[in-house]
């Protein structure tokens, strides 16, 4: 019997549980199966042989679980995209996820409160909520989470972005360095072609 070690995370309650996902990726509708294969193939190309990906309940959205720290996985994928852009055919965006909680206001706020400790008073920040299949109000969620952050808001060029990704009953949360913390395949490809022109 072969044992596979999966990444763990510290949940809000303080238990160690298997993390449900640590990457969220978007693709076109009805190509989710192909996107799953592409994400697993690309992660394997950058050295993650234990990665897994699977379809979510939302069309055009897949989950991933990488053995790398999620932000490191994004850096590696960006580097691969610069070197071999033809390998990226289906995926549109890949987002690192640091915490996964059940979709409810209290759980999301508790996780965001922990993450907000990394935002310094001299930083600028923004909270971005992307939600699917939930009735939670983006405005109410942003107002509730913003109470925990002692820094100035900057919607255009924030130093830190608290990203809240709601997918039905599960919510992924990350604190990103500015707006560059995700892999946007189209933007990165355009940047690469401008640099070579």
C-alpha positions in Angstrom: 0.0 0.0 0.0 1.3 3.5 -0.9 0.5 6.5 1.3 0.1 9.9 -0.3 0.7 12.9 2.0 -1.6 15.8 1.2 -1.0 19.4 2.4 -2.7 20.3 5.7 -4.0 23.6 7.0 -4.9 24.9 10.4 -8.6 25.5 10.4 -10.3 28.4 12.2 -11.3 26.0 15.1 -7.6 25.1 15.5 -7.9 21.5 14.3 -5.5 20.1 11.7 -7.6 18.9 8.7 -7.0 18.0 5.1 -7.2 21.1 3.1 -10.0 20.8 0.6 -8.3 22.8 -2.1 -5.5 25.4 -2.4 -5.8 26.4 -6.0 -8.9 27.7 -7.9 -8.8 27.9 -11.7 -11.2 29.2 -14.3 -11.7 28.0 -17.8 -14.4 28.2 -20.5 -17.7 26.4 -20.0 -17.9 22.7 -20.8 -14.1 22.2 -21.0 -13.7 21.6 -17.2 -12.5 18.0 -17.8 -9.8 19.3 -20.1 -8.9 22.1 -17.7 -8.5 19.5 -14.9 -6.0 17.5 -17.1 -4.2 20.7 -18.1 -3.7 22.0 -14.5 -2.4 18.6 -13.4 -0.1 18.4 -16.4 1.3 21.9 -15.9 1.8 21.4 -12.2 3.6 18.1 -12.9 5.8 20.0 -15.4 7.0 22.3 -12.7 7.8 19.5 -10.3 4.5 18.7 -8.4 4.0 15.0 -9.0 1.4 14.7 -6.2 -1.0 17.5 -7.5 -4.7 16.8 -8.0 -7.5 18.7 -9.7 -11.2 18.2 -10.0 -14.3 19.9 -11.3 -16.3 22.2 -9.0 -20.1 22.4 -9.0 -19.8 25.7 -11.0 -19.4 25.6 -14.7 -16.0 27.1 -15.8 -14.4 26.6 -12.4 -12.1 23.8 -11.1 -10.3 23.1 -7.9 -6.7 22.1 -7.5 -4.6 20.8 -4.6 -0.8 21.3 -5.0 2.0 20.0 -2.8 3.7 23.4 -3.2 2.8 26.4 -1.1 0.0 27.9 -3.3 1.7 31.2 -4.0 4.9 29.4 -5.0 2.9 27.2 -7.4 1.6 30.4 -9.1 5.2 31.7 -9.4 6.2 28.4 -11.0 3.3 28.4 -13.4 4.0 32.0 -14.4 7.6 31.1 -15.1 6.5 28.1 -17.2 4.0 30.3 -19.1 6.9 32.7 -20.0 9.0 29.9 -21.2 6.4 27.7 -22.9 3.1 29.6 -23.6 1.9 27.0 -26.0 1.3 24.6 -23.0 -1.6 26.8 -21.7 -4.6 26.2 -23.9 -7.7 25.8 -21.6 -6.9 27.6 -18.3 -7.7 31.3 -18.0 -6.8 32.1 -14.4 -5.2 30.2 -11.5 -5.7 31.6 -8.0 -3.7 30.6 -4.9 -5.9 29.8 -1.8 -4.5 30.0 1.7 -7.5 29.1 3.8 -10.7 27.2 3.1 -13.8 27.6 5.3 -17.5 26.8 5.1 -19.5 29.6 3.4 -20.9 31.5 6.3 -20.3 35.1 7.5 -18.8 34.1 10.8 -16.4 31.5 9.4 -15.2 33.8 6.6 -14.7 36.8 9.0 -12.8 34.6 11.5 -10.4 33.4 8.8 -10.0 36.9 7.3 -9.3 38.3 10.8 -6.3 35.9 11.1 -5.1 36.8 7.6 -5.6 40.6 8.3 -2.8 40.4 10.9 -0.3 40.3 8.0 -1.5 43.7 6.7 0.6 46.5 8.3 -0.8 50.0 9.1 1.5 51.5 6.4 0.1 49.1 3.7 -2.8 49.9 1.4 -5.3 47.2 0.8 -8.4 46.1 -1.0 -11.0 43.4 -0.4 -12.2 41.5 -3.5 -15.2 39.1 -3.3 -15.9 36.8 -6.2 -19.0 34.7 -5.4 -20.9 31.9 -7.0 -24.0 30.1 -5.7 -24.5 32.0 -2.5 -26.9 34.6 -1.1 -24.2 36.3 1.0 -24.0 40.0 0.2 -20.6 41.1 -1.2 -21.1 44.6 0.3 -22.0 43.2 3.8 -19.1 40.8 3.7 -16.6 43.5 2.6 -17.8 45.8 5.4 -17.6 43.1 8.0 -14.1 42.0 7.0 -12.8 45.6 6.6 -13.3 46.2 10.3 -10.4 43.9 11.1 -7.9 45.8 8.9 -6.0 48.7 10.2 -4.7 50.2 6.9 -5.8 52.6 4.2 -8.0 51.4 1.3 -6.7 51.7 -2.2 -8.9 50.2 -4.9 -6.6 51.0 -7.8 -3.1 50.0 -6.7 -3.3 48.3 -3.3 -0.2 46.8 -1.7 -2.3 43.9 -0.4 -5.4 42.3 -1.8 -7.6 40.1 0.4 -9.3 37.8 -2.0 -12.5 36.0 -1.0 -13.5 33.3 -3.4 -17.0 31.8 -2.7 -17.9 28.6 -4.5 -21.2 27.4 -3.1 -20.6 25.9 0.3 -16.9 26.4 0.4 -14.9 29.7 0.5 -11.3 30.1 -0.3 -9.4 33.1 1.1 -5.9 34.5 0.3 -3.9 37.6 1.0 -2.1 38.6 -2.2 0.7 41.0 -2.9 -1.0 43.6 -5.0 -3.0 42.7 -8.1 -0.2 40.4 -9.5 -0.8 37.5 -7.1 -2.8 35.4 -9.5 -2.0 33.8 -12.8 -4.0 35.5 -15.5 -3.0 33.6 -18.7 -4.1 36.3 -21.1 -2.4 39.2 -19.3 0.8 37.2 -18.7 0.9 36.2 -22.4 0.4 39.8 -23.5 3.1 41.0 -21.1 5.5 38.4 -22.5 4.8 39.4 -26.1 5.3 43.1 -25.3 8.6 42.3 -23.6 9.8 40.5 -26.8 8.6 43.2 -29.2 
